């Protein structure tokens, strides 16, 4: 049975009161992976996929959460006095982490909430469902409690802080920034060291962006993601003994090659090499895009995957199969893993007249090789998070 999200909200929580709607998008990163915590550049865009939310203030301190994606879990109840992470809290650790961050920053939440979400980002796909939920929560709190002085950039920063310090995932700023600051038709060229950014129109009149979901789920908190960050930090500390730099993103390829012997651990050399070279690839890729040199952009995407596979070692067999199949497919301009890694998705730029053949042929070959099917999404670039008129929230959910 399907119902509108609003209908489900009133069924779960009752009618009446000031019920408000919100949306925060997921993101795909076109190039610039694992550079955001190394002071480098990234190039993500917000998607039209994301997380929808409905919320209403209460007259007590009770927090009630419900996800239409996990109906069997049912309603999860907590309170403003229980803003602590726990395994039992499940997905609600993400909104609770943002609430905890607001309180920590001096933004007092004066009452509890009834909160319902529905996301159409595939869970574990690497398209930032967690960041989308964090940004959604921040947008909701800003609006419901009248925190007008908080900017969307502030919401991104607080979302990252909550994920780092409440949920224990040592991520960079990219995912939350893209969700909060996205712009339709554009990717964001972001310097993660300074948070300076520019919107770069992505004009692909003859091609589409296709995301392929390997259906291999990852949990970055329990994966080697934090290990990669620690390895990069170790490499940076070694380099700082012989160079005056603040981040790996400060280095050119030539500077890295001239000083890499200062890094003691050979594994850390590989991690740092990726961070440095990927940052420079991202700068070159945005320039290529500005010059309408899509072929060069595609070559840089391909080189990014090789580096993520070999130097940073965050790919996996299924993802490598998808990328190898894409590289062999006519009409593919570039293809690479996207997101934190260890599963998730690839992003490809595919010529318009080859998109159908791309999904059919790769889908068949992938299923034969790994024993399960992939999912394909031809995506559009959307705006960042914001309030939605409930009348426009025509979101059908299973119940």
CORSULQUI-V791248 format. One record per residue. N is the residue number from 0. PHI is phi in radians with two decimals (NA if undefined). OMEGA is omega in degrees with one decimal (* if undefined). NEAR is the number of other ideal C-beta (glycine too) atoms within 12 Angstrom. Layout:
BEGIN
n: (N | N)
phi: (PHI | PHI)
omega: (OMEGA | OMEGA)
near: (NEAR | NEAR)
END
This chain:
BEGIN
n: (0 | 1 | 2 | 3 | 4 | 5 | 6 | 7 | 8 | 9 | 10 | 11 | 12 | 13 | 14 | 15 | 16 | 17 | 18 | 19 | 20 | 21 | 22 | 23 | 24 | 25 | 26 | 27 | 28 | 29 | 30 | 31 | 32 | 33 | 34 | 35 | 36 | 37 | 38 | 39 | 40 | 41 | 42 | 43 | 44 | 45 | 46 | 47 | 48 | 49 | 50 | 51 | 52 | 53 | 54 | 55 | 56 | 57 | 58 | 59 | 60 | 61 | 62 | 63 | 64 | 65 | 66 | 67 | 68 | 69 | 70 | 71 | 72 | 73 | 74 | 75 | 76 | 77 | 78 | 79 | 80 | 81 | 82 | 83 | 84 | 85 | 86 | 87 | 88 | 89 | 90 | 91 | 92 | 93 | 94 | 95 | 96 | 97 | 98 | 99 | 100 | 101 | 102 | 103 | 104 | 105 | 106 | 107 | 108 | 109 | 110 | 111 | 112 | 113 | 114 | 115 | 116 | 117 | 118 | 119 | 120 | 121 | 122 | 123 | 124 | 125 | 126 | 127 | 128 | 129 | 130 | 131 | 132 | 133 | 134 | 135 | 136 | 137 | 138 | 139 | 140 | 141 | 142 | 143 | 144 | 145 | 146 | 147 | 148 | 149 | 150 | 151 | 152 | 153 | 154 | 155 | 156 | 157 | 158 | 159 | 160 | 161 | 162 | 163 | 164 | 165 | 166 | 167 | 168 | 169 | 170 | 171 | 172 | 173 | 174 | 175 | 176 | 177 | 178 | 179 | 180 | 181 | 182 | 183 | 184 | 185 | 186 | 187 | 188 | 189 | 190 | 191 | 192 | 193 | 194 | 195 | 196 | 197 | 198 | 199 | 200 | 201 | 202 | 203 | 204 | 205 | 206 | 207 | 208 | 209 | 210 | 211 | 212 | 213 | 214 | 215 | 216 | 217 | 218 | 219 | 220 | 221 | 222 | 223 | 224 | 225 | 226 | 227 | 228 | 229 | 230 | 231 | 232 | 233 | 234 | 235 | 236 | 237 | 238 | 239 | 240 | 241 | 242 | 243 | 244 | 245 | 246 | 247 | 248 | 249 | 250 | 251 | 252 | 253 | 254 | 255 | 256 | 257 | 258 | 259 | 260 | 261 | 262 | 263 | 264 | 265 | 266 | 267 | 268 | 269 | 270 | 271 | 272 | 273 | 274 | 275 | 276 | 277 | 278 | 279 | 280 | 281 | 282 | 283 | 284 | 285 | 286 | 287 | 288 | 289 | 290 | 291 | 292 | 293 | 294 | 295 | 296 | 297 | 298 | 299 | 300 | 301 | 302 | 303 | 304 | 305 | 306 | 307 | 308 | 309 | 310 | 311 | 312 | 313 | 314 | 315 | 316 | 317 | 318 | 319 | 320 | 321 | 322 | 323 | 324 | 325 | 326 | 327 | 328 | 329 | 330 | 331 | 332 | 333 | 334 | 335 | 336 | 337 | 338 | 339 | 340 | 341 | 342 | 343 | 344 | 345 | 346 | 347 | 348 | 349 | 350 | 351 | 352 | 353 | 354 | 355 | 356 | 357 | 358 | 359 | 360 | 361 | 362 | 363 | 364 | 365 | 366 | 367 | 368 | 369 | 370 | 371 | 372 | 373 | 374 | 375 | 376 | 377 | 378 | 379 | 380 | 381 | 382 | 383 | 384 | 385 | 386 | 387 | 388 | 389 | 390 | 391 | 392 | 393 | 394 | 395 | 396 | 397 | 398)
phi: (NA | -2.03 | -2.42 | -1.20 | -1.04 | -1.12 | -1.11 | -1.18 | -1.05 | -1.22 | -1.15 | -1.36 | -1.99 | 1.63 | -1.50 | 1.62 | 1.41 | -1.65 | -1.55 | -2.15 | -1.99 | -2.54 | -2.53 | -2.34 | -1.42 | -1.38 | -2.51 | -2.21 | -1.74 | -1.28 | -2.91 | 1.81 | -1.83 | 1.08 | -1.76 | -1.23 | -1.72 | -2.01 | 1.23 | -1.85 | -1.78 | -2.32 | -2.49 | -1.60 | -2.37 | -1.33 | -1.85 | -1.52 | -1.39 | 3.07 | -2.10 | -1.68 | -2.46 | -2.15 | -2.59 | -2.58 | -1.26 | -1.90 | -1.79 | -2.31 | -1.73 | -1.31 | -1.99 | -2.11 | -2.07 | -2.58 | -1.95 | -1.23 | -1.41 | -2.22 | -1.07 | -1.19 | -1.21 | 1.32 | -1.31 | -1.94 | -1.88 | -2.58 | -2.71 | -1.16 | -1.49 | -2.06 | -1.48 | -2.33 | -1.24 | -2.71 | -1.13 | -1.15 | -1.24 | 0.97 | -1.12 | -1.22 | -1.05 | -1.26 | -1.12 | -1.12 | -1.12 | -1.20 | -1.06 | -1.04 | -1.17 | -1.00 | -1.07 | -1.11 | -1.51 | 1.63 | -1.68 | -1.27 | -1.57 | -1.51 | -2.80 | -1.39 | -2.51 | -1.75 | -2.37 | -2.25 | -2.26 | -2.58 | -2.04 | -1.90 | -1.54 | -1.02 | -1.13 | 1.34 | -1.48 | 1.51 | -1.77 | 1.23 | -1.14 | -1.20 | -1.13 | -1.04 | -1.17 | -1.13 | -1.18 | -1.00 | -1.11 | -1.08 | -1.10 | -1.12 | -1.12 | -0.99 | -1.33 | -1.13 | -1.77 | 1.20 | -1.50 | -1.15 | -1.31 | -1.43 | -1.54 | -1.15 | -1.16 | -1.05 | -1.10 | -1.07 | -1.12 | -1.22 | -1.10 | -1.12 | -1.05 | -1.17 | -1.20 | -1.17 | -1.78 | -1.77 | -1.74 | 1.31 | -1.84 | -1.49 | -1.39 | -1.50 | -1.58 | -0.99 | -1.09 | -1.17 | -1.12 | -1.12 | -1.16 | -1.38 | -1.98 | -1.02 | -2.46 | -0.95 | 1.38 | -2.27 | -1.82 | -1.89 | -1.55 | -2.00 | -1.53 | -1.27 | -1.35 | -1.92 | 1.11 | -1.30 | -2.61 | -2.47 | -1.52 | -1.99 | -1.04 | -1.85 | -1.68 | -2.18 | -1.12 | -1.97 | -2.60 | -2.22 | -1.61 | -2.07 | -1.75 | -2.03 | -1.59 | -1.21 | 1.11 | -1.77 | -1.46 | -2.19 | -2.22 | -1.15 | -1.06 | -1.73 | -1.73 | -1.48 | -1.00 | -1.11 | -1.09 | -1.07 | -1.13 | -1.11 | -1.14 | -1.15 | -1.15 | -1.12 | -1.06 | -1.09 | -1.05 | -1.14 | -1.17 | -1.18 | -1.27 | -2.15 | -2.43 | -1.67 | -2.31 | -1.75 | -2.47 | -1.13 | -1.17 | -1.33 | -1.68 | -1.51 | -1.05 | -1.13 | -1.12 | -1.12 | -1.07 | -1.27 | -2.15 | -1.11 | -1.14 | -1.26 | -1.41 | -1.30 | -1.62 | -1.08 | -1.14 | -1.16 | -1.06 | -1.11 | -1.11 | -1.16 | -1.03 | -1.04 | -1.02 | -1.22 | -1.18 | -1.16 | -1.07 | -1.18 | -1.06 | -1.14 | -1.05 | -1.17 | -1.15 | -1.16 | -1.11 | -1.07 | -1.12 | -1.09 | -1.60 | 1.01 | -1.71 | -1.19 | -1.09 | -1.16 | -1.01 | -1.10 | -1.07 | -1.21 | -1.04 | -1.07 | -1.12 | -1.06 | -1.12 | -1.01 | -1.18 | -1.16 | -1.33 | -1.69 | -1.59 | -1.67 | 0.93 | -2.07 | -1.54 | -2.68 | -1.01 | -1.12 | -1.13 | -1.09 | -1.10 | -1.06 | -1.19 | -1.06 | -1.09 | -1.11 | -1.06 | -1.59 | -1.68 | -1.00 | 1.51 | -1.56 | -1.46 | -2.95 | -2.71 | -2.80 | -1.18 | -2.31 | 1.65 | -1.20 | 1.87 | 1.07 | 2.14 | 1.54 | -2.17 | -1.91 | -2.13 | -2.30 | -1.85 | -2.22 | -1.03 | -0.87 | -1.36 | -1.98 | -1.07 | -1.12 | -1.13 | -1.02 | -1.20 | -1.20 | -1.24 | -1.20 | -1.02 | -1.18 | -1.15 | -1.14 | -1.06 | -1.16 | -1.40 | -1.97 | 1.57 | -2.54 | -1.52 | -1.66 | -2.08 | -2.12 | -2.31 | -1.55 | -1.91 | -1.98 | -1.54 | -2.05 | -1.40 | -1.34 | -1.12 | -3.10 | -1.33 | -2.13 | -1.21 | -1.00 | -1.12 | -1.60 | -1.55 | -1.48 | -1.83 | -1.58 | -2.27 | -1.33 | -2.61)
omega: (179.0 | 176.5 | 171.1 | -178.4 | 179.8 | 178.9 | 179.1 | 178.8 | -177.8 | 175.6 | -178.0 | -168.7 | -177.3 | -177.9 | 175.4 | 178.9 | -176.3 | -179.3 | -177.2 | -176.9 | -177.0 | 174.9 | 173.2 | -174.4 | 163.5 | -179.9 | 166.8 | 179.4 | -177.0 | 175.3 | -178.9 | -173.6 | -178.7 | 173.1 | -170.7 | 175.6 | 176.5 | 176.3 | -178.5 | -178.6 | 175.0 | -177.0 | -179.6 | 170.1 | 174.1 | -179.5 | 172.5 | 167.2 | 178.4 | -176.9 | 175.4 | 178.8 | 170.8 | -177.7 | 178.5 | 178.1 | 178.5 | 178.6 | 176.7 | -178.0 | -178.1 | 172.9 | 177.2 | -176.2 | 173.2 | 175.2 | 176.9 | 174.6 | -178.7 | -175.2 | -179.0 | 177.9 | 179.0 | 179.2 | 176.7 | -177.4 | 178.1 | 176.8 | 179.0 | 176.9 | -176.0 | 179.1 | 177.7 | -179.4 | 176.5 | 179.0 | -178.6 | -177.4 | 177.0 | -176.0 | -177.7 | 174.1 | -178.7 | 175.7 | 178.9 | 177.8 | 177.9 | 176.7 | 177.2 | 179.8 | 176.9 | -180.0 | -178.7 | 179.9 | 176.6 | 177.8 | -172.6 | 174.4 | -168.6 | 178.3 | 178.2 | -174.6 | 160.7 | -169.7 | 177.9 | 179.4 | 167.5 | 179.3 | 173.9 | 168.8 | 178.9 | -177.2 | 178.4 | -175.2 | -176.8 | 177.7 | 170.6 | 174.0 | -179.6 | 178.4 | 177.2 | 179.6 | 178.4 | -179.4 | 174.5 | -178.6 | 178.6 | 178.6 | 179.0 | -178.6 | 177.6 | -176.4 | -174.4 | -176.0 | 173.7 | 178.5 | -173.0 | -178.0 | 179.4 | 178.7 | 175.8 | 175.8 | 175.6 | -179.9 | 176.9 | -178.5 | 179.6 | 175.5 | 177.5 | -179.6 | -178.4 | -179.9 | 178.2 | -166.0 | 177.9 | -175.9 | 173.1 | 177.7 | -170.0 | -175.3 | 172.2 | -171.3 | -167.6 | -171.3 | -179.8 | -179.0 | -179.4 | -179.5 | -177.1 | -167.4 | -176.3 | 179.0 | -176.9 | 176.3 | -175.5 | 164.5 | -176.7 | 174.9 | -170.2 | 169.9 | -173.8 | 178.3 | -175.9 | -172.4 | 169.4 | -176.2 | 171.5 | 175.6 | 179.7 | 178.0 | 177.7 | -177.5 | 179.9 | -176.1 | -175.8 | -175.8 | 178.4 | 171.6 | -178.9 | 175.7 | 178.3 | -179.0 | -178.8 | -174.8 | 170.8 | -176.6 | 177.1 | 171.4 | -171.5 | 179.7 | -176.9 | -178.2 | -178.3 | -178.4 | -179.5 | 176.4 | 179.6 | -180.0 | 178.8 | 179.2 | 176.5 | 179.3 | 176.9 | 178.3 | 179.8 | 179.4 | 177.3 | -179.6 | -178.8 | 176.0 | -178.0 | -177.6 | 176.1 | 179.0 | 178.0 | -178.6 | 173.9 | 178.0 | 177.6 | -169.8 | 166.0 | 177.8 | -177.7 | 178.6 | 178.2 | -178.4 | -178.0 | -173.0 | -173.7 | 179.5 | 178.0 | 179.6 | -170.8 | -174.1 | -179.3 | 176.3 | 179.5 | 175.0 | -179.9 | -179.2 | -179.4 | 178.9 | 178.5 | -176.5 | -178.5 | -176.4 | 179.6 | 177.0 | 179.8 | 176.1 | -178.4 | 177.4 | -180.0 | -177.8 | 179.5 | 176.5 | 178.0 | 179.2 | 178.6 | 179.6 | -178.1 | 178.2 | -174.6 | 178.9 | 178.1 | 176.2 | 179.1 | 177.9 | 179.9 | 173.7 | -179.6 | 179.5 | 177.1 | -179.7 | 179.8 | -179.8 | 178.2 | 179.3 | -169.3 | -176.6 | -177.7 | 174.5 | 177.4 | 176.2 | 176.6 | -173.8 | -176.6 | 178.8 | 179.5 | 176.6 | 179.4 | -178.9 | 178.6 | 177.2 | 179.6 | -179.2 | -178.4 | -174.2 | 177.6 | 176.5 | 178.2 | -178.0 | 177.7 | 179.7 | -177.7 | 169.5 | 175.8 | -178.9 | -173.7 | 178.0 | 179.2 | -175.5 | 176.1 | -167.9 | 165.0 | 172.2 | -178.2 | 169.2 | -171.0 | 177.1 | -173.1 | -173.6 | 179.8 | -174.6 | -178.1 | 178.5 | 178.2 | -176.7 | -178.5 | -174.4 | 179.7 | 178.5 | -179.5 | -177.4 | -179.9 | -179.9 | 179.0 | -175.8 | -171.9 | 175.6 | 171.7 | -173.7 | 170.5 | 173.2 | -176.5 | 177.0 | 170.9 | -164.5 | 172.6 | 177.6 | -175.3 | 177.7 | 177.8 | -173.4 | 177.0 | 177.0 | 177.8 | 171.6 | -178.0 | 179.5 | -179.0 | -176.7 | 179.9 | -175.3 | 177.8 | -179.7 | 175.3 | 178.1 | *)
near: (11 | 15 | 21 | 26 | 38 | 32 | 24 | 31 | 39 | 21 | 22 | 30 | 29 | 13 | 14 | 13 | 19 | 17 | 33 | 32 | 36 | 43 | 42 | 54 | 47 | 49 | 56 | 53 | 50 | 49 | 51 | 50 | 53 | 53 | 46 | 45 | 37 | 43 | 31 | 41 | 46 | 49 | 49 | 52 | 48 | 48 | 45 | 29 | 35 | 44 | 47 | 45 | 48 | 43 | 42 | 33 | 29 | 26 | 13 | 16 | 22 | 24 | 35 | 30 | 39 | 36 | 37 | 36 | 29 | 22 | 20 | 13 | 18 | 16 | 24 | 29 | 25 | 29 | 23 | 26 | 16 | 22 | 27 | 20 | 27 | 18 | 13 | 15 | 26 | 24 | 34 | 41 | 33 | 42 | 48 | 40 | 38 | 50 | 44 | 36 | 35 | 37 | 25 | 18 | 24 | 12 | 25 | 16 | 36 | 19 | 23 | 29 | 44 | 38 | 46 | 46 | 45 | 41 | 38 | 30 | 41 | 32 | 27 | 29 | 41 | 47 | 44 | 55 | 42 | 47 | 56 | 52 | 47 | 52 | 51 | 48 | 48 | 49 | 45 | 42 | 46 | 36 | 28 | 35 | 27 | 14 | 25 | 13 | 12 | 28 | 20 | 32 | 27 | 30 | 42 | 47 | 30 | 40 | 51 | 39 | 28 | 39 | 46 | 29 | 21 | 33 | 37 | 23 | 34 | 27 | 37 | 45 | 44 | 48 | 51 | 54 | 47 | 52 | 53 | 47 | 42 | 44 | 30 | 20 | 20 | 29 | 44 | 47 | 38 | 45 | 29 | 40 | 24 | 15 | 27 | 13 | 31 | 19 | 25 | 32 | 20 | 37 | 19 | 30 | 11 | 17 | 27 | 30 | 43 | 40 | 46 | 46 | 40 | 43 | 29 | 35 | 23 | 34 | 23 | 34 | 25 | 15 | 28 | 26 | 34 | 26 | 25 | 37 | 32 | 19 | 35 | 42 | 26 | 25 | 40 | 35 | 23 | 26 | 36 | 21 | 16 | 19 | 25 | 12 | 27 | 17 | 31 | 47 | 38 | 28 | 36 | 20 | 23 | 12 | 24 | 35 | 18 | 15 | 28 | 30 | 18 | 25 | 33 | 18 | 20 | 17 | 22 | 30 | 29 | 27 | 41 | 51 | 37 | 43 | 50 | 43 | 40 | 45 | 45 | 33 | 41 | 45 | 29 | 29 | 42 | 35 | 21 | 28 | 35 | 21 | 15 | 18 | 19 | 29 | 21 | 24 | 39 | 34 | 25 | 37 | 44 | 32 | 30 | 45 | 37 | 29 | 37 | 43 | 29 | 19 | 33 | 40 | 27 | 38 | 39 | 30 | 19 | 32 | 40 | 30 | 31 | 48 | 37 | 26 | 33 | 44 | 28 | 17 | 33 | 17 | 28 | 38 | 38 | 41 | 42 | 52 | 51 | 52 | 50 | 46 | 38 | 35 | 36 | 45 | 50 | 56 | 51 | 44 | 44 | 38 | 26 | 19 | 13 | 25 | 32 | 19 | 23 | 39 | 31 | 18 | 26 | 40 | 29 | 18 | 23 | 35 | 21 | 15 | 20 | 24 | 13 | 17 | 23 | 40 | 29 | 34 | 29 | 27 | 37 | 24 | 35 | 29 | 29 | 42 | 47 | 33 | 26 | 30 | 15 | 26 | 11 | 16 | 27 | 18 | 33 | 18 | 30 | 18 | 24)
END
